[in-house]
Amino acid sequence: MGVYAVIAACAVGSFLSGSVPVGLLVGKLKGVDVRKVGSGNIGAMNVARALGSRWFVVVFGLDLVKGLVPTLGMGMLLSQGWAMTEMTEAVRDVCWLGVGICAVFGHNYSPFVGFAGGKGVSTSLGVALGIYPDLTIPAGCCFLVWVLGISITRMSSVGSILGGVMFPVLYVALAGRLDGTREVRGVLLVFTLVTAGLIVVRHRANIARIASGTEPRIGRP
């Protein structure tokens, strides 16, 4: 197979692995259809509403792995000699990030649940952590922003939106310090912007409820 055929196969595999509806499957194992509980979303936070906080950790972790593993695998493939000789660094980055974002699209628009899905926060975090070292530290900082946003507002959506919006900001702020010999690369910046955009778009209903004062808070009916 040619190099781009291998990459295309990896992209399809990443999309399919990202499409696995972990939250729905966990709920089914416990006898609950999470699509009929709370917000109806199959993500970790709604699973927590239906099954308890410990299941949030399980689903969030598995959804994160769906983004992390394909991204790490693609990174290792692209570090091999055949990729180094046939592709420029910018093209390798596009392919690397493209395979990762396929997992996010799979999670958000899973064909196994009628092209519905989660909101992409945990899977996007997994992808970003897999882009080492350029996005690992900014992604870790965004995770802290997410936690802080939830802690202050008691609204998961606020934490998710803040973390997503801060991703490109933190990348630009930290990129120069991650490797003093490299400038901020446009490919990675575009990826952070796309990721932030996807998270905001997937939370547009939450944004409307926040504006109207009807967004539910954690721990309240």
C-alpha positions as CSV (number, residue, x, y, z in Angstrom):
1,M,0.0,0.0,0.0
2,G,1.1,3.5,-0.7
3,V,1.7,6.0,2.1
4,Y,-1.5,7.9,1.6
5,A,-3.5,4.7,1.3
6,V,-2.2,3.7,4.8
7,I,-3.1,7.1,6.1
8,A,-6.6,6.9,4.6
9,A,-7.1,3.5,6.2
10,C,-5.9,4.9,9.6
11,A,-8.4,7.8,9.2
12,V,-11.3,5.4,8.6
13,G,-10.2,3.3,11.5
14,S,-10.0,6.3,13.7
15,F,-13.5,7.5,12.8
16,L,-14.9,4.0,13.5
17,S,-13.2,3.7,16.8
18,G,-14.3,7.2,17.8
19,S,-17.8,6.2,16.8
20,V,-18.1,3.6,19.5
21,P,-20.9,5.0,21.8
22,V,-19.2,4.2,25.1
23,G,-21.7,6.1,27.2
24,L,-24.6,4.4,25.6
25,L,-23.0,0.9,26.0
26,V,-22.1,1.5,29.6
27,G,-25.7,2.7,30.3
28,K,-27.1,-0.4,28.5
29,L,-24.9,-2.7,30.7
30,K,-26.5,-1.0,33.7
31,G,-30.0,-1.3,32.3
32,V,-30.4,2.4,31.5
33,D,-30.8,4.1,28.1
34,V,-28.9,7.4,28.8
35,R,-30.6,8.9,25.7
36,K,-33.8,9.0,27.8
37,V,-32.3,10.6,30.9
38,G,-31.3,14.2,31.6
39,S,-30.1,15.9,28.4
40,G,-30.3,12.8,26.3
41,N,-26.6,13.0,25.5
42,I,-24.4,9.9,25.5
43,G,-21.4,11.8,26.9
44,A,-19.8,11.3,30.3
45,M,-21.7,14.0,32.2
46,N,-25.1,12.7,31.3
47,V,-24.0,9.2,32.2
48,A,-23.1,10.6,35.6
49,R,-26.6,12.0,35.9
50,A,-28.0,8.6,35.1
51,L,-25.6,6.2,36.9
52,G,-23.5,8.2,39.4
53,S,-20.2,10.1,39.4
54,R,-17.9,7.0,39.2
55,W,-19.3,6.2,35.8
56,F,-18.4,9.6,34.6
57,V,-14.8,8.7,35.2
58,V,-15.2,5.5,33.3
59,V,-16.9,7.0,30.3
60,F,-14.8,10.1,30.2
61,G,-11.6,8.0,30.3
62,L,-12.7,5.6,27.6
63,D,-13.9,8.5,25.3
64,L,-10.5,10.2,25.9
65,V,-8.7,7.0,24.9
66,K,-10.7,6.9,21.6
67,G,-8.9,10.1,20.6
68,L,-5.5,9.4,22.2
69,V,-4.8,5.9,20.8
70,P,-5.3,6.7,17.1
71,T,-3.4,9.9,17.4
72,L,-0.4,8.2,19.1
73,G,-0.5,5.4,16.6
74,M,-0.5,7.8,13.6
75,G,2.3,9.8,15.2
76,M,4.5,6.6,15.5
77,L,3.7,5.6,11.9
78,L,4.6,9.1,10.6
79,S,7.9,9.0,12.4
80,Q,9.1,6.0,10.3
81,G,11.5,6.4,7.5
82,W,9.1,6.0,4.7
83,A,7.0,8.9,5.9
84,M,10.0,11.1,6.7
85,T,11.4,10.7,3.1
86,E,8.1,11.0,1.2
87,M,6.4,13.8,3.1
88,T,7.2,17.3,4.3
89,E,6.8,18.1,8.0
90,A,3.7,20.2,7.3
91,V,2.1,17.4,5.3
92,R,2.9,14.9,8.1
93,D,1.3,17.3,10.6
94,V,-1.9,17.6,8.5
95,C,-2.2,13.8,8.2
96,W,-1.4,13.3,11.9
97,L,-4.0,15.9,13.0
98,G,-6.5,14.7,10.4
99,V,-6.5,11.2,11.7
100,G,-7.0,12.5,15.2
101,I,-9.9,14.7,14.3
102,C,-11.6,11.8,12.5
103,A,-11.9,10.2,16.0
104,V,-13.6,13.4,17.2
105,F,-16.0,13.5,14.3
106,G,-16.8,9.8,14.9
107,H,-17.6,10.6,18.6
108,N,-19.7,13.6,17.7
109,Y,-21.6,12.0,14.8
110,S,-21.6,8.3,15.4
111,P,-23.2,6.2,12.6
112,F,-24.1,3.7,15.3
113,V,-26.5,6.1,16.9
114,G,-28.0,7.8,13.9
115,F,-25.1,10.2,13.5
116,A,-25.7,11.7,16.9
117,G,-23.1,11.4,19.7
118,G,-21.3,13.3,22.4
119,K,-19.9,16.8,22.4
120,G,-16.3,15.9,21.7
121,V,-14.6,17.4,24.8
122,S,-13.0,14.2,26.2
123,T,-12.1,12.8,22.7
124,S,-10.6,16.1,21.6
125,L,-8.6,16.2,24.8
126,G,-7.3,12.7,24.0
127,V,-6.2,13.8,20.5
128,A,-4.5,17.0,21.8
129,L,-2.6,15.0,24.5
130,G,-1.4,12.7,21.7
131,I,0.2,15.6,19.8
132,Y,3.3,15.6,21.9
133,P,4.8,18.0,23.0
134,D,3.2,20.8,21.0
135,L,-0.4,20.4,22.2
136,T,0.1,18.3,25.3
137,I,0.7,21.2,27.7
138,P,-2.0,23.6,26.3
139,A,-4.5,20.7,26.4
140,G,-3.6,20.0,30.0
141,C,-4.1,23.7,30.8
142,C,-7.5,23.6,29.1
143,F,-8.4,20.6,31.2
144,L,-7.7,22.7,34.3
145,V,-9.8,25.5,32.8
146,W,-12.6,23.0,32.3
147,V,-12.4,21.9,35.9
148,L,-12.2,25.4,37.2
149,G,-15.2,26.5,35.1
150,I,-17.3,23.6,36.4
151,S,-16.2,24.3,40.0
152,I,-17.2,28.0,39.9
153,T,-20.5,27.8,37.9
154,R,-21.6,24.2,38.6
155,M,-22.3,23.9,34.9
156,S,-20.4,21.4,32.8
157,S,-21.2,23.2,29.6
158,V,-19.6,26.4,30.8
159,G,-16.4,24.5,31.7
160,S,-16.4,22.7,28.3
161,I,-16.9,25.9,26.3
162,L,-14.3,27.9,28.3
163,G,-11.8,25.0,27.9
164,G,-12.4,24.8,24.1
165,V,-12.2,28.6,23.5
166,M,-9.0,28.8,25.5
167,F,-7.3,26.0,23.5
168,P,-6.0,28.2,20.6
169,V,-5.3,31.0,23.0
170,L,-3.1,28.8,25.2
171,Y,-1.4,27.2,22.3
172,V,-0.3,30.6,20.9
173,A,0.8,31.7,24.4
174,L,2.8,28.5,25.2
175,A,4.0,27.3,21.8
176,G,7.1,29.4,21.8
177,R,8.1,28.1,25.2
178,L,7.6,24.4,24.3
179,D,10.4,24.5,21.7
180,G,12.5,27.7,21.4
181,T,13.7,26.7,18.0
182,R,10.3,26.6,16.3
183,E,7.7,29.3,15.6
184,V,4.0,28.7,16.1
185,R,3.0,26.4,13.2
186,G,-0.1,27.3,11.2
187,V,-1.2,23.7,10.9
188,L,-1.4,23.2,14.7
189,L,-3.1,26.6,15.2
190,V,-5.8,25.7,12.6
191,F,-6.3,22.4,14.5
192,T,-6.8,24.2,17.8
193,L,-9.3,26.6,16.1
194,V,-11.2,23.8,14.5
195,T,-11.4,21.9,17.8
196,A,-12.6,25.0,19.7
197,G,-15.2,25.6,16.9
198,L,-16.5,22.0,17.1
199,I,-16.9,22.2,20.9
200,V,-18.8,25.5,20.7
201,V,-21.1,24.2,17.9
202,R,-21.9,21.1,19.8
203,H,-22.8,23.2,22.8
204,R,-25.0,25.7,21.0
205,A,-28.2,24.5,22.7
206,N,-26.4,24.8,26.1
207,I,-25.4,28.4,25.2
208,A,-29.0,29.2,24.5
209,R,-30.0,27.8,27.9
210,I,-27.2,29.6,29.6
211,A,-28.4,32.9,28.0
212,S,-32.0,32.2,29.2
213,G,-30.9,31.1,32.7
214,T,-32.3,27.6,32.3
215,E,-29.1,25.6,32.0
216,P,-29.2,23.0,34.8
217,R,-26.4,23.0,37.4
218,I,-24.6,20.0,38.7
219,G,-26.3,18.6,41.8
220,R,-29.6,20.3,41.2
221,P,-32.7,18.9,39.5
